[in-house]
Amino acid sequence: MTLAARILCRVVDNFGDAGVCWRFARQLAREHGWRIRLTIDRPELLERLGARPAVDAGRGAIRVERWTADAYLQQCDEDVLVSAFGAEAPPALRAALAGAPPRPLWVQLEYLSAEQWVRSHHGLRSPKPGDGAVEHFYYPGFDPCTGGLLREAGLFAQRDAFAGSREQRSWLAALGVPLAADERLATLFCYPQAPIASWFRLLAAGPRRWRVLVPEGVGDDALDAHFGAVPAVGQVLRDSMLAVQRIPFLPQDDYDRLLWSADLNLVRGEDSWVRAQWAARPFLWQPYRQEDGAHLRKLRAFLHRLDAPGEVDDAMLGWSGDADWPAAWRVFDEHLDALRPAFARWSATLEAQQDLCTRFAAFCLERL
Ligand code: TRH
């Protein structure tokens, strides 16, 4: 049975909230035939991510609408109401959930974490004391007891056909990126707290040649500090063994292609983190910084699951300011080729599990 869902998304910061909601909407429509109404306060972000609601919906349908005044959000005619990342239903819509009507099923889509507690919280229902409305908690995660990870059907086959292909070479050439046997390629998507300046110094000193691709809007202060300039798109700045190339912020599907092309991906937040795992190549993840240090707990929980060699742990902790970064980088860099199989194995382990949208569709059908 195909369903209809309304997804509420309020962008807290950056691209992740919109990025995850768009991916989720697209896959439910395309692969499960759902009719989706995505109500989002900053729909212009979807355009930057390359979203094409009219053509991307496959056998389903996607309508994107701007969340303007709360007043027009009075009721939900769909089967499922998704509050993404804590997006509160406005008062009139919230009142319509009182007494837990059979429809809509009200689901809180939560942030991704590798922590153990996610297993016991996923799927819980919580009746509201005031009016009997019932919310259901859906936690993405890394094992079968959680809500899973967003992964489109056929993604790995696309990746494997692309990597090393002629198409890849011409795609990179169109982006202005040469592939050279004696130069490693990295992509850099991080928060400003990362030790970017220190990394540039380390890379410049060698011993290997690296080309670092930096999307617009990332690392501007560090670029300015190291090179005395913030490069324009397409520009390449050099310092000894290091070349830094500014690239445009790409549509999501092209960003995947980029991750499938690099020797190392530096990613952040939630969605780019997952995409780097699907690339089956070495990556360093920087979690979104939280004042109480919760981001480091999340990082450690993930490293525990990844169970990779110690140099991976040290490098990720160093990149997030919780280990000696220069020392960790030197070791990581030296062992990069040997570390690659560990990342490929991790990707394959996760592939063996059902993806988030398949689990989500079953979760809703069981409860409706
Ligand atoms: O943008 P982010 O920092 O978003 C974060 C996280 O979601 C975090 O969990 C949340 O708490 C915080 O915002 C408020 O990082 P994330 O999650 O990786 O999202 C980036 C999106 O941008 C992702 O969908 C990939 C996409 N992207 C492109 O499409 N093209 C690009 O060139 C790049 C660099 C990213």
Residues whose N, C-alpha, C, O or C-beta is under 5 A from the ligand:
A	BS01	TRH	V12 D13 N14 F15 G16 D17 G19 V20 L49 F189 P215 P248 F249 L250 P251 Q252 Y255 R268 G269 E270 D271 S272 W273 Y288
